[in-house]
Amino acid sequence: MKNNPLDFTGMVALVTGAASGMGLAAAQAFADAGAAVALADFREDVVKREAQKLAAAGHKVIALRCDVADESQVKAMVEQTVSAFGRLDAAFNNAGIQSPAVETADASGEEFERVTAVNLRGVWNCMKYELLQMRKQGSGAIVNNSSIGGLIGLPGRAIYHASKHGVLGLTKSAAMEYASRGIRINAVCPGTIDTPMVQEMLAKEPEAMKEILREQPIGRLGQAEEIASAVLWLCSPGASFVIGHALAVDGGFTIH
């Protein structure tokens, strides 16, 4: 083990949903820790701009356009990462979308398919191709972004929470498959984090969001960098005995 377990020098990390929010914070943290980083997002212009900033600061990065709901694009994303940097040591499957609050009986099938395609199928797509590469290497660490919505239920959030519960099922089952082969798979479960997605929710559903904030013992929104810190630790040798875990980073929301 390195003297500093959070030293990723010589390692390669892949982050989806890397154009903003938690994904961008994680990509920046991996880069600052010495890793070569592939930043992937369906917003190609934005993710290229952010990657250029990191490159200008001296980091080894590439920007990739990828809609994680499209398996062929995910396959290409992993192949391009390995082609550029030679391997894949860490992956943060962060890309996800929110769903408007609506009673289950009033939700549409189209909305269910839209959310599940990104939040659940998207994570499965990413894991599949990341694991194919890591299996060849005999090493690697994957962190899937679930949510406190993967641990609890809330009225009006059935579709979103179902997708995030599913992420934990994928994480735990795959973790058991690969633990003995040098590959660790875990999940992070963020609470209400100050990201563009949450700011949009605050604007659209102010009363609901006020209620959620009241339930956070810490009394504030989380910061994207706080999630990034958890992701880097889970990918690091410091977490070498952590397998199939769902780490709540939520300001205490799920305590009660």
N, C-alpha and C positions, 0 to 999 in steps of 0.2 A: 504493500500500500504506500502511496506517495505520502510525504510528510503533510501535505495539504490535500485532503481528500476531495476538495472542490477545485482542484487544478485539472482542467480538461485539455492541457497542452498536448498536441498530437492526436487529439480525438476529433471525431466528426459527429455533429448533431444535426438533426432535421426537425423543423418546427412547422406545423401547419397552422393556418389562421394567423400568419406571422405579420400581417400588414398593420395590426393595431392591437391594443389591449394586452391581454395576458400573453398572447403569442409573441408579440413584438418584444415585450419585456423579457420573456424567456430567451428569445434569440439574442438579444443584447447581452443578457447575463452569461449565456454560453460563450459568446464571442469574447466578453471581458475576461472569462475564465480560461481563455486560450484555445477554445475549440474552433475548428472550421465549421461554418454553419450554412445550411441550406434553408432559406426562408421561402415558404410556399404559401400561396393565397390565391383565391380566384380573382382578386383585384390586382391584376398584373402591374398596372402603372404605379399603384401605391406601394406594393411590396418591392418593386424595383427601386423606387425612390428611397425607401428605408434601407435597403441593402447597400445602395450607393453611399449613404451616410456612414454606415459601418465600414465599408471599404475605404472611405476617405480617412477614417480614423485608424487605418492600418490592419483591419481584420480581414481574414480569409472568408469570404461569403459568396454565395450565389443566390439569385432570386428566381423562383420558378412559379409559373402560373399553374394552379391545380384546383379543380373542383373535386373535393374528396368524395362526392357522391358518384363520380364516374371512375369505375375501376381501372379503365385503360389509362386515364390521366394519372391515377395514383401509381400504377406500375411504372409509367414513364418518369414520374417524380423521383421515385426511389432509384431507378436506373441512372438518371441524370446526376443524382447526388453521389452515387458510387463511382460513376464515370469521372466526375470532377475531383473527388477527394480520395477515392480508393477503398473506402470502407464505410461502415455506419455503426457508430458506437452508442448513440443516444437518440431517442425520438420522443418528441412531445406532440401527441395527437390532440391538438387543441381546437381545431376548427369546429364551430358549432353555431347554431342559430336558435333564437328564442321564438316562442309562440305566444300570441296574444292570449290573455286570460279569458277563458270561456268555459261555461259548463260543459261537461262531457257530452250530454245529450244534444247540445247545440253545435258541437264541433263538426267540421267537415272531413270527409275521407281524404280530400285533397291536402288539407292541412296536415293530417296525420302522415301522409306519404312524404310531404315536403320536409317535415321536421325529422322524421325517421331516416330519410335518405342521407341527410348530412350527419346528424348526431349519432346514429347507430351504425348504419351501413357504412358511413364514411370512416368511422373508427375501425370497423372490421376490415375494410379495404386497405387502410394504412397498415394495420397490424399484419395482415397477410404478407404483404410485400416486404415490410421491414423484417419480419421473422424469416422469410426466405433468405435474405442476406445475412442476418445475424446467425442463423443456423449454420450457414457455410463457414462463418468465422469462428463459431463456438463461443461467442460472447456478445453482449449488448444489454441495454436497458431501455425499456419503454415505459413512458408515463402517459396514461390516457386521461383527458380532462372530462371528468364526470361533473358533479355539482352537488351542493347540498340536496338538490332535487333528485339525486341518486340514492339518498339516504332517508328522505322523508316524503310525505305527500303534502300538497297544499291545494285548497279549492281553486278550480279554474286552470290548473296547470297539469292536467292528467297526461296530455300528449308529451309535453316537454319532459315531465318527470319519468314517464315510461321509457323514453329514449335514454335518459341518463341512468335509470336503474339498469337498463340493458347494457350500458357501457361497463358497469361493475360486474355483470355476469360474464361478459367477454373477458374482462381483466382477470377475474379469479380463475376461470377455467383454463385460459391460455397460460396463466402463471404456473399452474400445476403441471402443464405439459412440458414447459421449458426450464423449470427451476433447476433440474439436475444437469442441464446442458449449458450452463453458464449464462443464461439469459434471464433477466429479472423483469417482471411486468407488474406495475402498480398503477394506482389511479390517485388523482388529486381531486378533492371535492370542494371547490371554492364556494364561499358564501357570496354575499352581495358585494361585488368588487367595482370600483370606480373605473369602468370601461365605457367606450362608446355605446355598446349594447345596453348597458344598465342606464346610462344617461337618457337613452331613447325611451326606456321603460319608465323612468322617473317622469318624463314629460308626458307620456301617454296615460299613465296610471298613477298619478301622484298619491292618491289616498292609499292604494294598495302598497305602494313602495314605502310610504311613511310607516305603515303597520309593520312591514318587514324590518325596517330600520329600528323600530322600537323593540323588536325581539332580539336585537343583537346586543349582548351584554357589554361589548366593548364600546358601543355607542357611536360608531362611525362606519363609513364604508371601508372595505379593504382596498389595498393598492395592488396594482398589477405586479409590482416588484415583489410583493410579499408572496404571491403565488409562484413567481419565477424562482424565488429562493427555495421553496419547497420542492419544485420540480428538479432543480439542480441537485439538491441533496438526495432525492430519490434515485437519480441517475448516477450518483457518485459511489465510490468505494465505501464511503461512510455509511451507506445504507445497504451494505452487501448481504445482510441477513433479513432484509425486508422483502417479502414476496407476497404478491396478491393483495396488498393492503389498499384500503380506501382512506386516504388521509384528508380529514376535514380541516380546511383552513378557512374558518368562518366567523372569527370573532366571538365564538361561543354560542352561535345560533342553535346548534343541534344539541347543546347540553340539556335543555329542558324539553 
